[in-house]
Amino acid sequence: MALLALLATFGRMAIALLITIAVAYAVAYAMHKSRRVESFVLPVLDVLQSVPILGFFPIALYVFIYLFPVVGAELAAIFLIFTSMAWNIIFSVYQSFKTMPSEYVDMARIYLNERLELAHVYIPAALRGIYYNIPVSWANAFFFITASEVITLGTEIRLFGIGSLVVEAFNAGDYATAYIGIAAGALANSLLYLTLWRKLTREVPQPPNSLAESLSAWLKYGWYVVVALTALFITAVGYYVAKAPPSLPQLGEFLRGAAESAEALPPSLLRVVAVLAISGAAGLAALYSVVKKPGWETAILLGTSLLSSIPAVFLYPLLGAVVKGELLAILLLMPGALIYSVLNTIAAWRDVPQDLARAYQIGGAAYFLHILVPASLPYLITGMLTTWGGAWNAAIVAEPLASVHGLGRYMADAADAGDMPRLLASVITMTALVVAVNKFVWKRLYEEAAKWR
């Protein structure tokens, strides 16, 4: 049973990953080619990547489940998995296109027609970034797999998969099945990393020429498909809103929800800051280990990817038996955030000037402060930026499990009750905070760090 459930989950995740890559190429190419598209889409993506997964539940419910009663639940699950995978891959492809050497592009335009240019210049240019980000996206999607397979918005919709299987087993007191499911997920993700993700990141395999040339049409016209589907989503949501427009009592509930969300915000903020500090320290420790012993890179990346792919619901029975309250909440938050800091920071190891340190015999605290930290700072801040968003998303799962007060628990309770005004208020509160800090803190820190180097 666990094997079949795992195959069902991995099947949904594989479909979502393929959709993610297709959307990433289409959107990134459109932004690269048009400043107007870029100026509009970039802020939208910045907001969307900050929206917690529960914020997408109404779309999953109204657009997919109500419009497509037969397959709507499966489509909704794939959509929710997509929202856990997409944003870092989209930004990666966009960055790859933006940083392509201009002379390289100019030569391609001279010697290749448009189809061959797209196939043999643009598609390969983004592959390294895509391959590097796939393990992160996969781990993040698996961390939230229970939310994707058990959709709760007043009513509960469960899909067959490893996430729902483990939840049902725990609820029924069938701990043997639950732990078999957890072990199966951990083993499968480990094997996937060792056999596929690691190979992709190291070898960066290129698609066959015939396939690349076939995909070139998608790069050129895929943006219009994405726009059309987005318009369909917005129209469908607008239709349901128009059928039952918000009333004055609902507006009052929304305002009350906004006030309650603001009151629930500080405890969650303190937990997220604690997770940021721990994740940053873990990232630097991982970087130091890899710089000193490069052979440790695979083990550290595997361990981090494995830990970050374990849903908090899976960890709760183990951790909850030992710790409670705030410590439990922080421990449950860590897997959903740690991978971003470690993977981004560890990527700096080739930039650490080891020759300089050896030449001047710099070691100890001086090595850490004057060599390691300056070399890794832009990577570390990028990791902290993504950890910041990941930790807030993880709070939705961690805080209810730990039974602590906070914005994540408030949002989860609103979703469970189907209380749309409170859910909307809490989603807006969290999204606004994440976007504001990204813009006014992390991005400015990144710019300063780049100068410091």
C-alpha positions in Angstrom: 0.0 0.0 0.0 2.8 2.4 0.9 4.5 1.7 -2.4 1.4 2.4 -4.4 0.8 5.6 -2.4 4.3 6.7 -3.0 4.0 6.1 -6.7 0.8 8.1 -6.8 2.5 11.0 -5.0 5.6 10.9 -7.1 3.4 10.8 -10.2 1.7 14.0 -9.3 5.0 15.6 -8.4 6.6 14.6 -11.7 3.7 16.1 -13.6 3.9 19.3 -11.6 7.7 19.5 -12.2 7.3 19.1 -15.9 4.6 21.9 -15.9 6.9 24.0 -13.8 9.8 23.7 -16.2 7.5 24.5 -19.2 6.0 27.5 -17.5 9.5 28.7 -16.4 10.8 28.6 -19.9 7.8 30.4 -21.3 7.5 33.1 -18.7 11.3 33.7 -18.4 11.7 34.0 -22.2 8.8 36.4 -22.4 10.3 38.6 -19.7 13.7 38.4 -21.3 12.3 39.6 -24.7 9.9 42.3 -23.5 10.6 44.9 -20.9 6.9 45.6 -20.6 6.3 42.0 -19.8 9.2 42.0 -17.4 8.1 45.1 -15.6 4.6 43.6 -15.0 5.4 40.0 -14.3 8.4 40.3 -12.0 6.4 42.1 -9.2 3.6 39.5 -9.7 6.0 36.6 -9.3 7.6 38.3 -6.2 4.1 38.4 -4.6 3.1 34.9 -5.8 6.2 33.3 -4.3 5.4 34.9 -1.0 1.8 33.5 -0.9 1.5 30.6 1.5 0.1 27.3 0.1 -3.2 27.8 1.9 -3.6 31.0 -0.1 -4.0 28.9 -3.2 -6.6 26.6 -1.7 -9.6 28.7 -2.9 -8.3 28.6 -6.5 -7.7 24.8 -6.2 -11.2 24.4 -4.8 -13.3 26.7 -7.1 -11.4 26.5 -10.3 -10.5 22.8 -10.4 -12.7 20.8 -8.2 -16.0 22.6 -9.0 -15.3 23.1 -12.7 -14.0 19.5 -13.2 -15.8 17.3 -10.8 -14.3 14.0 -12.2 -10.6 14.9 -12.3 -10.7 18.2 -10.4 -9.2 16.9 -7.2 -6.2 15.5 -9.0 -5.8 18.7 -11.0 -6.0 20.7 -7.7 -3.3 18.6 -6.1 -1.0 19.0 -9.0 -1.7 22.8 -9.0 -0.9 23.0 -5.3 2.3 21.0 -5.8 3.2 23.3 -8.7 2.9 26.3 -6.4 5.4 24.7 -4.0 7.9 24.1 -6.9 7.6 26.8 -9.4 9.0 30.1 -8.2 12.7 29.4 -7.7 12.9 27.5 -11.0 11.2 30.4 -12.9 13.6 32.9 -11.4 16.5 30.6 -12.2 15.6 30.4 -15.9 15.0 34.2 -16.0 18.4 34.8 -14.4 20.1 32.4 -16.9 18.6 34.3 -19.8 19.5 37.7 -18.4 23.1 36.8 -17.8 23.8 35.2 -21.2 26.8 36.9 -22.8 25.6 39.4 -25.4 28.2 38.4 -27.9 27.1 34.8 -27.6 23.5 35.8 -28.4 24.6 38.1 -31.2 26.6 35.3 -32.9 23.7 32.9 -32.6 21.5 35.5 -34.3 23.9 35.8 -37.2 24.5 32.1 -37.8 21.3 30.5 -36.7 17.6 30.9 -37.5 15.2 31.7 -34.7 14.2 28.1 -34.2 17.8 26.9 -33.9 18.7 29.8 -31.7 16.0 29.0 -29.3 16.8 25.3 -29.4 20.6 25.5 -29.1 21.2 28.7 -27.2 18.3 29.5 -24.9 17.2 26.0 -23.8 20.7 24.8 -22.9 21.5 28.1 -21.2 19.0 27.5 -18.4 19.5 23.8 -17.8 22.2 24.1 -15.2 20.1 26.4 -13.0 17.1 24.2 -13.5 18.9 21.1 -12.6 20.4 22.8 -9.5 17.0 24.0 -8.3 15.0 20.8 -9.0 16.1 19.1 -5.7 15.1 22.2 -3.8 11.7 22.4 -5.5 11.1 18.6 -5.1 12.0 18.7 -1.4 9.8 21.7 -0.8 6.8 20.1 -2.6 7.2 16.9 -0.6 7.4 18.9 2.6 3.9 20.2 1.8 2.6 17.0 0.3 0.0 16.5 3.0 -1.5 19.9 2.3 -1.6 19.0 -1.4 -3.2 15.6 -0.9 -5.6 16.6 2.0 -7.3 19.8 0.8 -9.2 21.3 3.6 -11.4 24.4 3.1 -14.4 23.8 5.3 -14.8 20.4 3.7 -12.0 17.9 3.3 -10.9 16.3 0.1 -8.4 13.5 0.4 -6.4 11.9 -2.5 -4.6 8.6 -2.4 -0.9 9.3 -1.8 1.8 8.9 0.7 0.9 12.1 2.5 -2.7 11.2 3.0 -1.8 7.6 3.8 0.4 8.6 6.7 -2.1 11.1 8.0 -4.9 8.6 7.9 -2.7 5.9 9.5 -1.8 8.2 12.4 -5.4 9.3 12.9 -6.4 5.6 13.0 -3.6 4.7 15.4 -2.0 2.4 12.8 1.5 3.5 13.6 3.2 0.6 11.7 1.7 1.7 8.4 2.5 5.4 9.2 6.1 4.7 9.9 6.4 2.4 6.9 5.1 5.3 4.8 7.6 7.7 6.4 10.5 5.3 5.8 9.4 4.7 2.2 9.2 8.4 1.5 12.7 9.0 3.0 14.2 6.1 1.2 12.7 7.1 -2.1 13.8 10.7 -1.9 17.4 9.5 -0.9 17.5 7.2 -3.9 16.1 9.9 -6.2 18.8 12.3 -5.1 21.7 9.8 -5.4 20.6 8.3 -8.8 19.0 11.3 -10.6 19.3 14.7 -9.1 23.0 14.4 -8.3 23.6 13.2 -11.9 21.7 16.1 -13.3 23.6 18.7 -11.3 27.0 17.3 -12.0 26.7 16.3 -15.7 24.1 18.8 -16.9 22.8 16.5 -19.7 21.5 18.2 -22.8 18.3 17.2 -24.5 18.6 15.6 -28.0 18.7 18.1 -30.8 15.4 16.9 -32.2 13.7 17.4 -28.8 15.2 20.8 -28.3 14.1 22.0 -31.7 10.6 20.7 -31.1 10.5 22.6 -27.8 11.7 25.8 -29.4 8.1 26.6 -30.5 7.0 26.4 -26.8 9.6 29.1 -25.9 8.2 31.4 -28.5 4.5 30.8 -28.0 4.2 29.3 -24.5 3.8 32.7 -22.9 0.4 33.1 -24.7 -0.7 29.7 -23.3 0.2 30.8 -19.8 -1.6 34.1 -20.2 -4.7 32.4 -21.5 -4.8 29.8 -18.6 -4.2 32.6 -16.1 -7.1 34.6 -17.6 -9.2 31.5 -17.3 -8.4 31.1 -13.7 -9.1 34.7 -12.9 -12.4 34.5 -14.8 -13.5 31.4 -13.0 -12.7 32.8 -9.6 -14.4 36.1 -10.6 -17.5 34.1 -11.6 -17.8 32.4 -8.2 -17.2 35.7 -6.4 -19.9 37.4 -8.5 -22.3 34.6 -7.7 -21.8 35.2 -4.0 -20.5 38.8 -3.6 -19.0 39.7 -0.2 -21.6 41.1 2.2 -21.2 43.7 4.9 -20.9 41.1 7.6 -18.2 39.3 5.6 -16.4 42.6 5.3 -16.6 43.0 9.0 -15.2 39.5 9.4 -12.4 40.3 7.1 -11.5 43.4 9.1 -11.7 41.4 12.3 -9.5 38.8 10.7 -7.0 41.4 9.7 -6.8 42.6 13.3 -6.5 39.1 14.7 -3.8 38.3 12.1 -1.8 41.3 13.2 -2.1 40.1 16.8 -1.0 36.6 15.9 2.0 37.8 13.9 4.6 38.6 16.5 5.0 35.1 18.0 5.4 33.6 14.5 7.9 36.4 13.6 10.0 35.5 16.6 10.0 31.8 15.6 10.9 32.6 12.0 13.8 34.8 13.1 15.1 32.0 15.3 14.9 29.6 12.3 16.7 32.2 10.2 19.6 32.4 12.8 19.9 28.6 13.0 19.7 28.1 9.3 22.3 30.8 8.6 24.7 29.2 11.1 24.0 25.8 9.6 24.7 27.2 6.1 28.1 28.6 7.2 29.0 25.4 9.0 28.1 23.4 5.9 30.2 25.7 3.8 33.2 25.5 6.1 33.0 21.7 6.1 32.9 21.6 2.3 35.7 24.1 1.9 37.9 22.0 4.2 36.8 18.6 2.9 35.1 18.9 -0.6 34.2 15.2 -0.5 31.6 16.0 2.2 29.5 18.1 -0.3 27.4 15.1 -1.5 26.7 13.9 2.0 25.7 17.3 3.3 23.5 18.0 0.3 21.9 14.6 0.5 21.2 14.9 4.3 19.8 18.4 3.9 17.6 17.5 0.9 16.3 14.4 2.8 15.6 16.3 6.0 13.8 19.1 4.1 11.6 16.7 2.2 10.2 15.2 5.4 6.8 16.8 6.0 6.2 18.2 9.5 3.3 15.8 9.9 5.7 12.9 9.5 8.1 14.4 12.1 5.5 15.3 14.7 5.0 11.9 16.2 8.7 11.5 16.7 9.5 15.0 18.0 6.3 15.5 19.8 7.1 12.6 22.1 10.2 14.3 23.3 9.7 18.1 23.1 6.7 20.4 23.3 5.6 24.0 22.7 8.0 26.6 21.3 10.9 24.2 20.8 8.7 21.7 19.0 7.4 24.5 16.7 10.9 25.6 15.8 12.1 22.1 15.2 9.1 21.5 12.9 9.8 24.7 11.1 13.4 23.8 10.3 12.9 21.2 7.6 10.8 23.6 5.5 13.5 26.3 5.7 16.9 24.8 6.2 17.5 23.6 2.6 17.4 27.1 1.2 20.2 28.4 3.4 22.4 25.4 3.2 22.2 24.9 -0.6 22.6 28.5 -1.4 25.5 29.1 1.0 27.3 25.9 0.1 27.3 27.0 -3.5 29.9 29.6 -2.5 32.7 27.1 -1.7 34.5 27.6 -5.0 34.6 31.3 -4.4 36.4 31.0 -1.1 40.0 32.2 -1.7 41.8 29.2 -0.1 45.1 30.2 -1.8 45.0 33.5 0.0 44.3 32.0 3.3 47.1 29.5 2.9 49.6 32.1 1.6 49.0 34.3 4.6 48.4 31.4 7.0 45.0 32.8 8.0 43.1 30.5 10.3 40.7 30.4 13.2 38.4 33.3 13.8 40.3 35.5 11.3 39.7 33.0 8.5 36.0 32.8 9.4 35.5 36.6 9.6 37.8 37.8 6.8 37.8 35.0 4.3 34.7 32.7 4.6 32.0 35.2 5.5 32.9 37.9 2.9 33.2 35.3 0.1 29.9 33.6 1.0 27.8 36.7 2.0 25.8 37.2 -1.3 25.0 33.4 -1.3 24.2 33.5 2.4 21.8 36.4 2.0 20.1 34.8 -1.0 19.7 31.7 1.1 18.3 33.7 4.0 15.9 35.5 1.7 14.4 32.2 0.5 14.6 30.7 4.0 12.5 33.7 5.2 9.7 32.8 2.8 10.1 29.0 3.4 9.8 29.4 7.2 6.6 31.4 6.9 5.1 28.7 4.7 6.2 26.0 7.1 4.6 27.9 10.0 1.2 26.9 8.6 2.0 23.3 9.2 4.3 23.5 12.2 2.3 25.8 14.5 -1.0 23.8 14.5 1.0 20.6 15.2 2.9 22.2 18.1 -0.3 23.8 19.4 1.3 27.2 19.7 -0.3 30.6 18.9 0.7 32.3 15.8 -0.2 33.5 12.3 0.4 30.1 10.8 -2.0 28.4 13.2 -4.6 31.2 12.7 -4.5 30.7 9.0 -4.7 26.9 9.2 -7.7 27.1 11.6 -9.4 29.5 9.2 -8.9 27.1 6.3 -10.1 24.1 8.3 -13.3 26.1 9.2 -13.8 27.3 5.7 -13.7 30.8 7.0 -12.8 32.7 3.8 -12.7 36.2 5.3 -10.3 35.2 8.0 -8.2 33.1 5.6 -8.0 35.9 3.1 -7.0 38.4 5.9 -4.3 36.1 7.2 -2.9 35.3 3.7 -2.7 39.0 2.9 -1.0 39.8 6.2 1.6 37.1 5.7 2.2 37.9 2.1 2.5 41.6 2.7 5.1 41.1 5.4 7.2 38.6 3.4 7.2 40.9 0.3 8.0 44.0 2.3 10.9 42.4 4.1 12.2 40.9 0.8 12.1 44.3 -0.9 13.3 46.6 1.9 15.7 44.3 3.9 17.0 41.3 2.0 17.5 42.9 -1.4 19.2 45.9 0.1 21.4 43.6 2.1 22.3 41.6 -1.0 23.3 44.8 -2.9 25.5 45.8 0.1 27.0 42.3 0.3 27.9 42.4 -3.4 29.8 45.7 -2.8 31.6 44.3 0.2 33.0 41.4 -1.8 
